[in-house]
Each structure stands twice: as C-alpha cells, then as structure tokens.
Amino acid sequence: MFLASDAMRGREAGSAEYDIAAQYVASQFFAAGLKPGGDAAAGAQGYLQQVPLVAYKPAGKGTVSITRAGGATQSLMYGVDYVPSADPRAKETAVTAPVVFVGYGIVAPAYGRDDYRGVDVRGKIVAFVSGSPAKMTGEERAWLGSATTKARFAAERGAIGTITLQTPRAEKQRAFARLVEASTHTRMTWANPDGTGNVEAGSIPALATLSVAGATKLFAGARTPWAKVARAADKPDAVFVAEQLPATLAAATQTSFAPARSSNVVGVLPGSDPVLSKEVVVLSAHLDHVGVSGEGPDTIHNGALDNAIGIASLIEEAKRFQKEGAPKRTIVFLAVTAEEKGLIGSDYFANHPTVPLQSIVADVNLDMPILTYRFEDMVAFGGDRSTLGPIIRRAVEGAGLALSPDPMPDEGIFVRSDHFRFVQKGVPSVFLWPGQKGPGKAAVEQFMSTNYHKPGDDLSQPIEWEQGVRFVDVNYRIAREIADSATRPVWNKGDYFGTLFKGPIAE
C-alpha cells in the first residue's frame, strides 16, 4: 500500500520518490533480519547497490544518404524515408559502407535457418526486416527477433552497423509516423565510467529505421526488387534470399546524454550449511514503475500490481524464511531498479554482482502477479527448461493448485522480465504467475486492457489479499526446496537458452 500510494508518484527509476521506495524496502529487509548486501558507500546502511544510469536520445535528425554503383548520391528525408537511432556509446556516430540485405537477420541452427548464408558482411552494413518467423517457439522467437540479438549476429560476422527495414506488414502493426514520434523519447541504460551507455560487448550501432519508401529507394537496382521482399514479408514464415545491394549507405547520427542515478536493494540471508552456504539463490522483483505521464485527473501510474505487490511478496518471503529458519544455501533478496527501462537494474547486478557470479545457482523472479481473482492454477515461465521444473510442480501441486502451460506463448514473456538477465549469465531461472483457469482469463484480460501501465493500476482494483498469501506460499516452497536441495539446478540437456549462454547442462 505504501509503495503504490500517490506519494510515490509511480516510483520511476532516477526519481526522488523511487529513492524513498528503496529506503523503505531497505528498512523492511532490516526488519526481516536480512543482512546488508549492497555497496557500503551507497547508503541505507549497506542495503543499496548504487546503479549509475544514463538517459539518451537522438540529438537532431541525423543524415542518411545512398550512393549508387554509378556514383549518384540520393539523400533520404527524415521522417519520411528514415528515422535515426540513438547510439548509447557515442555522441556522434558516422558509418559509410556497402549494404547487405540479410532477411530477418537471424541465425538459428535448430530451425535450419542462417540468414547470412552465401553473403560476406565483413566491413558492411546489414539491413534486415523486423520480426522473426512464426514457426519458432514464442520464447525463442522473441529473443531472436529483437534488434539487439540481430545486431549481435551481425557483429559476430564482421558487420559495422545495422539498418531496420519497415515492411508493409509492420506498417499495419505500427505506423512509421509513430516510430518517428517515439524516436524522440528518452531511453536509458546503465552508465560506463566515462558517462556513455552500456551496450552488449562486441555490439555494433543500429543506425536507422527505413520506411517502406526508404527501403524502396535502398533496393533500387537490386537483383531482388523491394516489392518482392515486401510481399514475402507478409507471410508469417517468410524466407528471403540474402544479397549485397548495389548501394553504399552513409549514416550520421548524434546522441545526447543525461546522467542519472538509482539503486538496487540487496538483503542477504546467510545459509546454514558449511558447504552449500557458499552457493546463492536469488529471489528478485523490480521496484520501479513508469512514473507520471499523460493528461487528465489522474496522471500517476501507481504500479500496484506492477510491481508493488511483487516487492511486498519478496518482503513476506524474507519474513517467512527468517521465521522458519535459514536454509542450507544463502538467499539474496534483490529489489531492482529500471526494469521498465529495459531490465537495466537486474542487468547491472548480473554484471556487477555483490556475491560471486559463479555462486548463483538459480533466480526466482516475482513480477506483476495479477491477484484480483481466486486463482486455480499457476504458470511457470521457463520452468520446463531446467531441473527447476519438478521443484515448481511439487510446490504448485503441494499448494493444491494445477500447473498449466504458458497461455500466451507468442508474447515471449520468459525473455521480458528481470530473471532473463540471470539466464544470460547461464543461471537457471523462472518466474510464476497465477494461471488463467476459471476466472483467471477474464481477470488477466481486464487488467491488461484497462490497467497495465496506466493510472488504473492502483489500490482501487479489487485486489484479493488472501491470494497474495497463496502466491507467496508457492514461491516460498520453490525457493526453500532449491535452497535445501543437495544438488544445484541445471538446464535440461540441449535447452536452447542453457546452451546459448553456456550454463550448467544436464547430462
């Protein structure tokens, strides 16, 4: 109730109200008997981990031009043909190179797909269409379809920049004019010591997005006309032919930076076993929400279910562990900042852990449980990917509930919350939601359509507090068994993410 009050003004990362919320959580961790696990110099008696942030956005319109094989140069028009991308690592970015079209820009051997087959992109700019093939599983599709993942594939093959192409299908889903408007919005990441923004190691700059009109100009004279590419992109499982285009593209962009600061909150319950206590189970939840915006009588996005109730659940778990005795492994209770900015606080912790990274054996994440109905089942996103699966099933069924499959596989929820930053470090991870059996489907649809990231996610919702007790109970059972088990969790043999990020794999 405190965290979702109007006084907290939506707990936006970098705001004074978020700082107050972090102090509150630190005091609750102290009251629950947890030991401080943050930075000694970050305040709140050592429970805070300072997270340096930097806000960035395009500074101006930039320039994009195309030079044909014969030497003629054509300047593209801002807002009509292209919209520039901000580069978190530099105030000025300029790249001039030949362009290679690589379809979706995806490499997925498990699906028999290599969009770079037959082309050499070393020292070149790659151009790809947005999205990913529909036949892939939702979680893997979401990961492979992200621009960050595609930039990683391009960088690994020697490319020096990326361009995203807007297809007619993408235009129907989100008009290019909206992309132009959104490009002026501020983004955020954690800051390097020199004040620039962190990017994935070895990544290359995203230069711009070209509209359908801009893509048509880029493909002028190409072996495969843009009209044919656009028609293919209308199919959910499009197959493209990679080719070098008869054009050199020059892109110059400017980025403005503004430093900010925030903090994660870290409490530690030391394990009781002389050996296993050196291993750590992380229980995580994000403390931030989206702040104040919009017009009308209510502009405060309180974030009651997203994610004040997740933080409250984290605190309740800490109290229960303290009451029922320390487990064999150490537990880290982690409230992270800037989840709404792109999983930034959890990414910072995963890259600057306050415990040895190799000691972390699992993460159980609490994010936006919708508790406006009596739930009859639960969903464990990512639970079937590791040996956490049987533990989760025992906990859920032990509480008299059914364990259901992901009801929204196309949403790729497994890659969209803080636990995924631990997955990227090879750590088996999961997060649970109340399921959609019985009244669940209607309740979830109501929340997502009416209250999600809106001022209506406040304490006026019909929150059923006793369902919070049940939710905490199941999560506690999972965390307790992980922490007391004789063996650490491992990824299932051959699991896509376990293999990709080189985590411990079952034999």
N, C-alpha and C positions, 0 to 999 in steps of 0.2 A: 504493500500500500504506500509506503514511503517512496520507493523507487518510481512508482507510477503516478505520483502526485504531480499537480501542476507546478509545484515549486521546483521540480527537477527539470522542467521545460524540455522534456524529451531526451535528456542525457546524451546530447550529441558529443562525439569524441572531440576533444580540444576545447570544450566549453567549461566555464566555471562550475556549472551545475553537474557536469559529469564528474569533476573533481570531488565535489561534495558526495556524490553517489559512491565514488571509490573509497573515500574516507569512511563512509557508512559501512560498506562491505568489509573493510579492514577491521572496523570495530566489532562487527559480527563474527568475523573469523577469530579475533582475540577472545571474545566472549565464549566461543565454542571450544576454546582450548587449543586452537591451532598455533603452531609456531610461525614466526615471520619467515617468508621465503622469497622476498623480493630483493631490491637493492638497498643496502644500508643507508645510502645517501638520498634515496628517493622520497623519504618522508613516511608518515603514518607508522612510525616505529618499525620500519623494515618490511612491512607487508606489500609495499608498492614496488613495481618494476617500472621505471621510467621508460616510456616509449617515445622517442623523437619522431615527430611526424613532419611531413612537408605537403602542403597543398599546391597543386599545379594545374595550369590550364593553358590553352593556346594564347599567345600574345600576338594578336593580329591575324590576318588572313593567310599568310604564307603565300607561296607561289608554287605552281605545278605547270610544267611545260613538256611537250612531246616533240622530239626531233626525229623526222623520218629518215629512212635509209639514204634518200637523196639529198639530205641536208636541210630541208624545210622544217621550220620550228613553229609549233602552234601552242599558244598559251591557253591554259584551261581557265574557266571562270569560277571564282569562288562562289559557293552556294548554289551553283547550277551544275557544274561539272565535278566539283570536288569539295571536300571539307577536310582541313588539315587535322592531323593528330598531334596531341601534345606529347613531348618526349620527356619523361621524368628524369632523364640523366643529363640533360644539357639545355642551356638557354637557347642555343642556336643549333639546328641540325640541317645539314645540306648533303644530299646524296644525288649523284648523277650516274646512271648505269643502264645497260640494256635490260629489257623486261622479259621475264619468262612466265608464261601462264601455266599454273600447276593445278587446275581444277579446284577441288576443295582444299588442297594443300595438306592432305592427311597421309600419314604412313601408319598402317595398321596390318601387320602381317597376319594376325589372327583372322582377319576378314579378307585376306588376299588382296589388300589394297596398298599400292605405293604410287601416289600421285606424282612422284618425281621420276618415275621410270622413263628412261630414254632422253632425259634432258640434263644439262650441266648448268647449275645455278651459281657456281663459284664467281664471286665478284659482281653478282647481278641482283636486280630487284625481282622478287617473286610477286605475282599477282594471283589472288585466289578469290573465289566466291565464298560468301559467308555460309555457315551451317555445316552439316555433316549428313551422311547417308542415313536414311530412316531405318535400315535393316540392322543397325548396330543396337546393342542394349542401351537403355536410357542413360545409365551412369557413364559408360564408356563414350557414348555419343556426345554427351555434354562436355566431357573432358577434351575429346578430340576436336570438337567443333569450336573451342574457344580460340580467340585470336592469339592469346599468349602461347598456347600449345602449338599452334601453327607457326608462330614466329620461332619457337624452339626447333621445330623440324627444319625450317628454312636455314636457321643459323648453323645447325649441325652439318648442313650440306654446303656451307660456304657462302650463302646469300648475305647481302649487306643491308637489305631493307625490305619491307613488305607493303603491299597495296591491297586493300579490300575492295572487291567489285560488287556493287549493288545490282542484284538481278531483279527482273520484274516481279518474281515471286516474293523476294524480300521487300520490295517496294510496297506490295499489298499489305505485308505484315507490319511494316514501319516505314512510313514515307520518308524520302530523303530529306525533305524540309524539316522533319523532326530531328534527324541526325544533325543537321546544321545547327538547329536551336540548341540541342543537347551538348554540342561540342564546346560551347562557351561555359558550360558548367565546370565547377572546380572538382577535381579528383584528388585523391590522397593516397599516399603510401608512407612507409617508414623511411626516415632520412638517413643517408650516409653521413659520415663526419664532415664532409665538405658541403653539406646542405642540399645536395642533389637527392633524387629519389631512388630507392632501391628497385632494381629490376632483377629478374632471374639471371643467374650467371650465364654469360655467353649469349645473351639475347641480342636481338638487333632491333632497330627502331621501326615502329609502324609509322608510315609517312602520311598516309591519307586514305580516305574512302572515296572512290569514284562512283558517281551516279550512273544510271543506265546511259544517259547522254555522254558522260565522260568515258565510260567503258567502250561505247561505240567508237569514239574518237581514238582511243588507245588501240583498238583492234583493226583500224583501217589498214587494209592491205595484208592482213594476216591470212594464213592458209585456211584457218577455220574462222568464218565470219562471226562477229559477236552475236548476231541474230540466232545462229545455230547454237552457240553456247547458252544463250538465254533460254531458248526452248528446252534444251537438255536440263537446265537448272530447275525447270518447273516440275521435273519428275522427282519423287522422293528419294530414289536411289540412283541419281544421275551418275553417269560415267563420262569423264572428259578425256580428251587427248591433250597431253602436255605439249607445249611448243614454245619456242622462242619467238617473240613478236618482232616485227620489223620496225622497232622504235626504241629510242633511248629516252628515258624519263628523267627529268630533273625536278627534284622537290626540295624546297627550302622552308623550314618552319621555325617559329620562335615559341618559347615556352616561358611563362612567368612562374615564379616560386614564392611561396609564403611559408615560413616555418611555423610549426605548431608543436604542442606537446600534450601528452596524455599519459595514462599509466594502466598497466595490468595490476591486478591484485592477486597475491600469491600467499596461500596459507598451507602449512605442512603438518601432517600427522605422521610422526616417525613410526616405522614398522617395528614390530616386536621381535622378529626373528633375527638372530645374529647374521645370518647369510642373506636371506631374502629381503631384509630391510634395505639392502643396497639397491634393490630394484624399485621402480616407481610406477604407480598407476595414477594417471592424470584424470581428474574429473573437471570438465570445463563447461563454461557458459559465457555468453557475451553480455556485458553490462551496458553497452551503448545502445542508443536508438537514433532516430533521424532528426530529432530536434524540433524546431519551429519553422513552419513554412505555410504558404498559401494565404487565402483571404477568407473572411467570414468571421462569425462569432467565436469560433474555436480554431486556433492555429497550432495548438500544442499537440505533438504526436507523443502521447504518454508512453506507449510501448508497454502496456500492462502484460499482455501475453508474449510480446516480442520485445524484450525477453526478461522483464522484471520477474516473472513467475519462474523462469529458469534459474535466475540468480537466487531467488527465495528457496527453490528446491535444492540448490547447491549448498546453501547455508544449513538447511534442515538435514541434509545428509551428513554434514560435518558434525552437527549436534548428535546425530544418531550413532555415528562411529565413535564419538567420544563417550557416549553413554554405554555402548555395548562392548567397548574395549578395542584397543588398537589391533589392526590386522597384522599379518606377518610382513607384508610389503608396505613400504611407505606410500602414503597417499598425498598427492599435491592437488589442492583445490584452487582452480585457476579461473578468475573472472577477467575476461579480456576486453580490451577497447577496440573500437574501429572495425567491428565485424561488418557493420553496414557500409563501410567504405571499401570493402573487398577483402575481408578476413585478415586485416592488417595486424591487429594486436596478437592474434594467435600465430601469424607468420613471424612476427618479431620474436615471440617467445620460442618458437621452434628453431629459429636461427640464433637466438641468444638465451638458451635455457638456463634457468637458475639452478638446475640439477644437471648432472652429466647426461647428454642426449642418449648415449648408449644404455643408460639405466632405465629409460622409459619403456615399459613393456606394453602399454595399452592406453588409449584415451576413450573415455565415455563422455559424450557431449550432451548437454541439455539446451535445446534451442526451440523456443516457441511451442511448448505443448499447449494445445487448444483444449481448455478444461471447462467448456461450457455445457458439457453433457456427461452422462454416466457412460464411460467407455467400456466396451465389451471385449475388446481385443487391443493388441499393440503391434506396431510396425517397427522393425529394427533396420534402419538404413545401413547397408553394408554388413549386416550381421551374418549373412551367408557367405562372406568372403574369407573368413578366418575361423580359427577354433574358438572364437568368442561365440559363435552360433549356438552350440549346445548349452553354453552357460546362460545365454539370453533366454533360450527356450525353457530351461529349468526355472529361471526366475519368473518369467511371464506366467507359465502354467502353474507354478507354485503359488502365485497370487490369484489363481482361479480365472485366468484370462486365456484367450487364444492368441497365438502368434500368427499374424497374417502377412502375406507378401505385400510388397510395395504397390499401393493402389494407384500411384502416379508415376510409372516408370519413365515416361517421356520428360518429366520435369528434371531428372538427373539430380535429385536432392542430395545424394551422397557426396557430390563434389561441391556443394554450395554452403556448407557450414564449417565452423572452426575445426572440427575434428579432421578435416581433409588436410590441413597444414601438417598434422602429425602423420597422416597417410603418406604425404610427400617425403617424409623422413623415414619411411619404411615401417611405421608403427601401426599394428592392427588397431582399428578404431571403429566406433559405432555411435549412432545416436538414435534415440527412440522417440516415437510419437504415439499418443493414443490413436487407436485404429478407427476405421470408418464403418464397422459393423453397426447394425441397429440405427440409432440416431446420429451416429458419427458423420456419415456422408453429408447430410444436410447441414450439420453444425459447422463442419470444415468449409463447405461451400459458402455458407453465410459469412464466416469470418473472413475468408479470402476475398470475397467480393465487396464486403462492406467496411471492414475494419483494418485489414492488413496495410500497414504503412500509412494509416490515416488517423486523424484525431479520434475516431471512434474506438481505437484500441485502448480504452481506458477502463476505469473501475465501474463504469455504468453497465458493462457487459454482465450477462448472467453467469458469472464465474461460480462453479460449484466447488467450494473449497475442499470438501471431502475427497474430490477426485485428485486434488493435489497431494493428499496423503497417500493415495493409492499409487500415483505416479512416482513419488519419492520412494515408496516401498520397493517397487520393482527395480528402479535404478540402484538403490542401496544393495539389493540382493545380488545384482550383477557385479557391482564394484567389490562387494565383500568376497564373492567367490573368486574373482580374478586375483584379489589381493592375498587370499589364503591358499590358492592353488599351488601344488608342488611344482608345476611347470608353467612357463610363461606362454602367452598366446603366440601362435604362428599363423601365417597366411596359409590358406588351402593351397595344395600343390597346383601350380600353374595359374593361380589367380592373376588377372591382368594387372591390377594395381600393385599387388605384392611383388610381382616380377618386375614391373616397370621401375619401381622405386627401391628395389633390392632389399626388401625386408626379409625377416626370417620366414622360410617356407617349409611347410610340412613335407616330409619325405614320402 
